[in-house]
C-alpha cells in the first residue's frame, strides 16, 4: 500500500469518526459494531495476505526461482511443490485471523447476535456458531472469489517470459491485492460508521454510492481508480504481444485494466457483503 493512499484512507476514517463522535445514540451497540468491523478486517487481512503470496509465487516462478510446474493459483499445492514458505505464511495468517475473530465480544455473545447466522454460498456448509468458525467462513469466501480471479489474471505464464511482460503481470497482481483490499476498506468503513450512527451516511448504499460525490469516500476512491488505471496502462502498454506472452484475461493494456477491475471490484463487494451482512 503506497504511503499517500494509506494516509488518504485513514483520513476518511478520521473524518467519519469525528462526525460520528458526538452523536447521542448509536445505530447499534458499540460492541456489536466493533465486532462486525473486526470480522470485515479478518476477511480483508486474509485477502491481502493471500493475494500477496500468489503474486510473489508467480514472480519467483517467472524468474526461475520456483519450479515451472508449480500452480501458483492453488495454495493447497504449494507446500508439496516447492513453495513451502508461502504455505507457512498463509497458515500464520490463518492463525492470526482466527485469533482476531475470537476476540469479538458483542453484547449478545454469539455470531448470530451480530448477523452471522449462516456462511454464504458457496460456503454454506460451514458452521458459524463461534467466532473462530466465522473466520473459517471468511477464509472460504475469500478463497472462492480470489482464487478464480487470480486464475484469470495470471493463468500459467509460459516460460521463459520477457522482462516487460513480467512487469505487466506483476502490476496486475499488485492491483489485484491493493485495489481489492482498499475498496473493501472503504466499503466496510462506510458500513461501520453507519452502524455507529453517522447521520450523513444514513440511507446510503456503501456499494452503490462508492462514487457518490456527496460522500467523503468517493474522493479516495477516484484516486484509487486513477492510480489503478495509470499503473496498469503504463506497464502493460509496453508489451508488444501481451496475449502471446502471458496466459491472462488481458490481450492488451485496455483489457488488462477492464479485466482486473471487473474481477477485483466483484471480489471486494462479495467479501464485503459476506463480512458485514
BABAMI-356287 format. One record per residue (C-alpha): residue in one letter; x, y, z. Coordinates in nm, 4 decimals, always signed. Example, Ala and Ser with C-alpha at 12.3 -4.5 7.8 and 13.67 -1.06 7.14 Angstrom:
BEGIN
['a',[+1.2300,-0.4500,+0.7800]],
['s',[+1.3670,-0.1060,+0.7140]],
! end
This chain:
BEGIN
['x',[+0.0000,+0.0000,+0.0000]],
['x',[+0.1526,+0.3322,-0.1036]],
['x',[+0.2042,+0.5877,+0.1726]],
['x',[-0.0046,+0.8620,+0.0085]],
['x',[-0.3027,+0.6315,-0.0442]],
['x',[-0.2703,+0.4956,+0.3094]],
['x',[-0.2856,+0.8480,+0.4538]],
['x',[-0.5887,+0.9281,+0.2414]],
['x',[-0.7695,+0.6138,+0.3515]],
['x',[-0.7058,+0.6853,+0.7171]],
['x',[-0.8163,+1.0454,+0.6608]],
['x',[-1.1546,+0.9108,+0.5530]],
['x',[-1.1836,+0.7127,+0.8756]],
['x',[-1.0774,+1.0153,+1.0822]],
['x',[-1.3420,+1.2366,+0.9214]],
['x',[-1.6084,+0.9734,+0.9731]],
['x',[-1.5096,+0.9230,+1.3364]],
['x',[-1.5124,+1.2956,+1.4122]],
['x',[-1.8505,+1.3361,+1.2504]],
['x',[-1.9968,+1.0477,+1.4493]],
['x',[-1.8263,+1.1010,+1.7827]],
['x',[-2.0775,+1.3448,+1.9304]],
['x',[-2.3921,+1.1533,+1.8427]],
['x',[-2.6153,+1.0852,+2.1451]],
['x',[-2.7343,+0.7423,+2.0284]],
['x',[-2.5535,+0.4871,+1.8123]],
['x',[-2.7454,+0.2931,+1.5474]],
['x',[-2.6408,-0.0335,+1.7150]],
['x',[-2.4459,-0.1111,+2.0297]],
['x',[-2.0829,-0.0042,+2.0030]],
['x',[-1.9541,-0.3518,+2.0950]],
['x',[-2.1630,-0.5055,+1.8167]],
['x',[-2.0424,-0.2525,+1.5598]],
['x',[-1.6802,-0.3079,+1.6660]],
['x',[-1.7218,-0.6836,+1.6341]],
['x',[-1.8724,-0.6642,+1.2863]],
['x',[-1.5970,-0.4294,+1.1713]],
['x',[-1.3421,-0.6680,+1.3196]],
['x',[-1.4813,-0.9536,+1.1092]],
['x',[-1.4531,-0.7333,+0.7999]],
['x',[-1.0884,-0.6759,+0.8940]],
['x',[-1.0438,-1.0510,+0.9354]],
['x',[-1.1584,-1.1033,+0.5778]],
['x',[-0.9547,-0.8114,+0.4433]],
['x',[-0.6369,-0.9219,+0.6208]],
['x',[-0.6614,-1.2751,+0.4869]],
['x',[-0.7400,-1.1491,+0.1355]],
['x',[-0.4428,-0.9130,+0.1441]],
['x',[-0.2006,-1.1837,+0.2564]],
['x',[-0.3279,-1.4407,+0.0068]],
['x',[-0.3051,-1.2016,-0.2889]],
['x',[+0.0486,-1.1037,-0.1880]],
['x',[+0.1617,-1.4646,-0.1612]],
['x',[+0.0101,-1.5513,-0.5010]],
['x',[+0.1872,-1.2597,-0.6689]],
['x',[+0.5186,-1.3469,-0.5025]],
['x',[+0.4810,-1.7067,-0.6172]],
['x',[+0.4210,-1.6040,-0.9786]],
['x',[+0.7086,-1.3574,-0.9783]],
['x',[+0.9512,-1.6138,-0.8381]],
['x',[+0.8297,-1.8782,-1.0829]],
['x',[+0.8761,-1.6413,-1.3796]],
['x',[+1.2305,-1.5679,-1.2591]],
['x',[+1.3130,-1.9365,-1.2400]],
['x',[+1.3314,-1.9422,-0.8584]],
['x',[+1.0382,-2.1818,-0.8218]],
['x',[+0.9553,-2.4943,-1.0256]],
['x',[+0.7997,-2.4200,-1.3650]],
['x',[+0.5254,-2.6746,-1.2982]],
['x',[+0.4112,-2.5098,-0.9744]],
['x',[+0.0484,-2.3910,-0.9783]],
['x',[+0.0742,-2.0559,-0.8019]],
['x',[-0.3031,-2.0133,-0.8153]],
['x',[-0.3624,-2.3180,-0.5923]],
['x',[-0.2250,-2.2659,-0.2388]],
['x',[-0.3184,-2.6219,-0.1432]],
['x',[-0.0360,-2.7475,-0.3676]],
['x',[+0.2352,-2.5038,-0.2602]],
['x',[+0.3961,-2.6934,+0.0266]],
['x',[+0.4386,-3.0138,-0.1745]],
['x',[+0.5694,-2.8392,-0.4855]],
['x',[+0.8480,-2.6092,-0.3752]],
['x',[+0.6708,-2.3112,-0.2179]],
['x',[+0.6656,-2.4160,+0.1461]],
['x',[+0.7426,-2.0582,+0.2538]],
['x',[+0.4185,-1.9347,+0.1012]],
['x',[+0.2186,-2.2162,+0.2588]],
['x',[+0.3716,-2.1445,+0.6001]],
['x',[+0.2957,-1.7724,+0.5763]],
['x',[-0.0666,-1.8406,+0.4854]],
['x',[-0.1028,-2.0735,+0.7835]],
['x',[+0.0374,-1.7963,+1.0023]],
['x',[-0.2165,-1.5566,+0.8525]],
['x',[-0.4981,-1.8024,+0.9159]],
['x',[-0.3916,-1.8387,+1.2792]],
['x',[-0.3851,-1.4596,+1.3122]],
['x',[-0.7341,-1.4011,+1.1737]],
['x',[-0.8766,-1.6865,+1.3812]],
['x',[-0.7382,-1.5229,+1.6943]],
['x',[-0.8668,-1.1816,+1.5855]],
['x',[-1.2174,-1.3129,+1.5220]],
['x',[-1.2104,-1.4959,+1.8536]],
['x',[-1.1583,-1.1650,+2.0330]],
['x',[-1.5058,-1.0434,+1.9283]],
['x',[-1.7189,-0.9587,+2.2295]],
['x',[-2.0655,-0.8477,+2.1163]],
['x',[-2.3496,-0.7755,+2.3556]],
['x',[-2.5298,-1.0960,+2.2602]],
['x',[-2.2100,-1.3061,+2.2807]],
['x',[-2.2806,-1.5127,+1.9670]],
['x',[-2.2138,-1.4639,+1.5940]],
['x',[-2.5866,-1.4842,+1.5257]],
['x',[-2.6462,-1.1848,+1.7555]],
['x',[-2.4456,-0.9650,+1.5160]],
['x',[-2.5733,-1.1066,+1.1881]],
['x',[-2.3620,-1.4156,+1.1242]],
['x',[-2.6303,-1.6842,+1.1215]],
['x',[-2.5042,-1.8735,+0.8155]],
['x',[-2.1976,-1.8757,+0.5944]],
['x',[-2.2948,-1.7517,+0.2464]],
['x',[-2.2661,-1.9550,-0.0732]],
['x',[-2.0572,-2.1296,-0.1862]],
['x',[-1.9500,-2.1922,+0.1729]],
['x',[-2.2926,-2.2618,+0.3202]],
['x',[-2.1924,-2.5985,+0.4652]],
['x',[-1.9537,-2.4343,+0.7115]],
['x',[-2.0835,-2.3717,+1.0658]],
['x',[-2.0707,-2.0226,+1.2175]],
['x',[-2.1688,-2.0902,+1.5768]],
['x',[-1.8414,-1.9482,+1.7131]],
['x',[-1.6275,-1.6560,+1.6017]],
['x',[-1.3309,-1.8765,+1.5029]],
['x',[-1.5791,-2.0573,+1.2770]],
['x',[-1.6785,-1.7194,+1.1318]],
['x',[-1.3082,-1.6660,+1.0494]],
['x',[-1.3032,-2.0020,+0.8672]],
['x',[-1.6147,-1.8907,+0.6793]],
['x',[-1.4453,-1.5651,+0.5746]],
['x',[-1.1415,-1.7622,+0.4530]],
['x',[-1.3693,-1.9795,+0.2406]],
['x',[-1.5495,-1.6769,+0.0936]],
['x',[-1.2197,-1.5056,+0.0086]],
['x',[-1.0780,-1.8223,-0.1479]],
['x',[-1.3946,-1.8672,-0.3539]],
['x',[-1.3613,-1.5252,-0.5198]],
['x',[-0.9885,-1.4506,-0.5105]],
['x',[-0.8506,-1.7807,-0.6431]],
['x',[-1.0672,-1.7807,-0.9605]],
['x',[-0.9765,-1.4128,-1.0097]],
['x',[-0.6072,-1.4999,-0.9813]],
['x',[-0.6531,-1.7797,-1.2325]],
['x',[-0.7939,-1.5333,-1.4856]],
['x',[-0.5384,-1.2598,-1.4178]],
['x',[-0.2313,-1.4823,-1.4037]],
['x',[-0.3162,-1.8156,-1.5617]],
['x',[+0.0066,-2.0119,-1.6033]],
['x',[+0.2596,-1.7888,-1.7765]],
['x',[+0.4591,-1.9806,-2.0397]],
['x',[+0.8319,-1.9683,-1.9703]],
['x',[+1.0609,-1.8017,-2.0460]],
['x',[+0.8893,-1.4643,-2.0324]],
['x',[+1.0269,-1.1213,-2.1230]],
['x',[+1.1078,-0.8580,-1.8620]],
['x',[+0.8354,-0.6219,-1.9880]],
['x',[+0.5693,-0.8923,-1.9827]],
['x',[+0.6750,-0.9904,-1.6329]],
['x',[+0.6439,-0.6285,-1.5200]],
['x',[+0.2942,-0.6074,-1.6679]],
['x',[+0.1961,-0.9295,-1.4935]],
['x',[+0.3409,-0.8030,-1.1679]],
['x',[+0.1448,-0.4768,-1.1673]],
['x',[-0.1794,-0.6616,-1.2456]],
['x',[-0.1080,-0.8820,-0.9448]],
['x',[-0.0278,-0.5834,-0.7262]],
['x',[-0.3592,-0.4240,-0.8196]],
['x',[-0.5425,-0.7499,-0.7504]],
['x',[-0.4182,-0.7139,-0.3930]],
['x',[-0.4163,-0.3345,-0.3483]],
['x',[-0.7426,-0.2337,-0.5091]],
['x',[-0.9446,-0.5225,-0.3665]],
['x',[-0.8310,-0.4591,-0.0092]],
['x',[-0.8653,-0.0797,-0.0342]],
['x',[-1.2120,-0.0977,-0.1875]],
['x',[-1.3155,-0.3398,+0.0862]],
['x',[-1.1715,-0.0996,+0.3454]],
['x',[-1.3818,+0.1889,+0.2134]],
['x',[-1.6993,-0.0191,+0.1991]],
['x',[-1.6536,-0.1633,+0.5481]],
['x',[-1.5637,+0.1768,+0.6971]],
['x',[-1.8795,+0.3253,+0.5451]],
['x',[-2.0952,+0.0485,+0.6909]],
['x',[-1.9252,+0.0640,+1.0298]],
['x',[-1.9896,+0.4372,+1.0600]],
['x',[-2.3496,+0.3884,+0.9518]],
['x',[-2.3876,+0.1369,+1.2326]],
['x',[-2.2285,+0.3841,+1.4739]],
['x',[-2.4946,+0.6372,+1.3738]],
['x',[-2.3246,+0.8857,+1.1396]],
['x',[-2.6163,+1.0945,+1.0025]],
['x',[-2.4731,+1.1807,+0.6596]],
['x',[-2.4218,+0.8118,+0.5784]],
['x',[-2.7723,+0.7009,+0.6675]],
['x',[-2.9654,+0.5934,+0.3606]],
['x',[-2.6519,+0.5451,+0.1516]],
['x',[-2.5608,+0.2139,-0.0095]],
['x',[-2.1942,+0.1560,+0.0741]],
['x',[-2.1557,-0.0301,-0.2574]],
['x',[-2.3713,+0.1656,-0.4998]],
['x',[-2.2721,+0.5026,-0.3534]],
['x',[-1.8981,+0.4406,-0.3511]],
['x',[-1.8609,+0.7094,-0.6183]],
['x',[-2.1329,+0.9393,-0.4867]],
['x',[-1.9692,+1.2866,-0.4802]],
['x',[-2.1660,+1.3673,-0.1660]],
['x',[-1.9591,+1.1148,+0.0304]],
['x',[-1.6061,+1.1552,+0.1640]],
['x',[-1.5050,+0.8104,+0.0434]],
['x',[-1.5697,+0.8982,-0.3227]],
['x',[-1.2657,+1.1298,-0.3251]],
['x',[-1.0332,+0.8500,-0.2164]],
['x',[-1.1983,+0.6013,-0.4488]],
['x',[-1.1379,+0.8259,-0.7503]],
['x',[-0.7701,+0.8448,-0.6560]],
['x',[-0.7541,+0.4676,-0.6294]],
['x',[-0.9129,+0.4259,-0.9718]],
['x',[-0.6809,+0.6811,-1.1346]],
['x',[-0.3756,+0.5104,-0.9898]],
['x',[-0.5150,+0.1687,-1.0828]],
['x',[-0.5682,+0.2671,-1.4472]],
['x',[-0.2444,+0.4571,-1.4975]],
['x',[-0.0149,+0.1980,-1.3433]],
['x',[-0.1575,-0.0958,-1.5360]],
['x',[-0.1728,+0.1020,-1.8611]],
['x',[+0.1813,+0.2351,-1.8301]],
['x',[+0.3321,-0.1073,-1.7696]],
['x',[+0.1215,-0.3231,-1.9984]],
['x',[+0.1237,-0.0851,-2.2981]],
['x',[+0.4963,-0.1591,-2.3326]],
['x',[+0.4343,-0.5265,-2.4141]],
['x',[+0.4092,-0.5770,-2.7903]],
['x',[+0.2370,-0.9175,-2.7745]],
['x',[+0.0587,-0.9318,-2.4407]],
['x',[-0.1758,-1.2115,-2.5426]],
['x',[+0.1134,-1.4178,-2.6773]],
['x',[+0.3442,-1.3768,-2.3792]],
['x',[+0.1013,-1.4083,-2.0890]],
['x',[-0.1765,-1.6502,-2.0040]],
['x',[-0.4160,-1.3844,-1.8833]],
['x',[-0.7608,-1.2365,-1.9385]],
['x',[-0.5748,-0.9344,-2.0821]],
['x',[-0.4946,-0.9122,-2.4524]],
['x',[-0.3678,-0.5529,-2.4379]],
['x',[-0.3356,-0.2673,-2.1886]],
['x',[-0.7020,-0.1654,-2.2162]],
['x',[-0.8349,-0.5143,-2.1492]],
['x',[-0.5821,-0.5521,-1.8672]],
['x',[-0.7456,-0.2551,-1.6943]],
['x',[-1.1038,-0.3653,-1.7602]],
['x',[-1.0472,-0.7305,-1.6725]],
['x',[-0.8584,-0.6685,-1.3490]],
['x',[-1.1073,-0.4018,-1.2423]],
['x',[-1.4068,-0.6292,-1.3010]],
['x',[-1.2505,-0.9136,-1.1041]],
['x',[-1.1193,-0.7054,-0.8148]],
['x',[-1.4323,-0.4969,-0.7629]],
['x',[-1.6528,-0.8059,-0.7776]],
['x',[-1.4385,-0.9891,-0.5231]],
['x',[-1.4239,-0.6914,-0.2862]],
['x',[-1.8009,-0.6465,-0.2996]],
['x',[-1.8621,-1.0183,-0.2421]],
['x',[-1.6351,-1.0244,+0.0627]],
['x',[-1.7869,-0.7031,+0.1989]],
['x',[-2.1401,-0.8409,+0.1809]],
['x',[-2.0301,-1.1652,+0.3470]],
['x',[-1.8308,-0.9978,+0.6231]],
['x',[-2.0895,-0.7315,+0.7109]],
['x',[-2.4276,-0.8912,+0.6379]],
! end
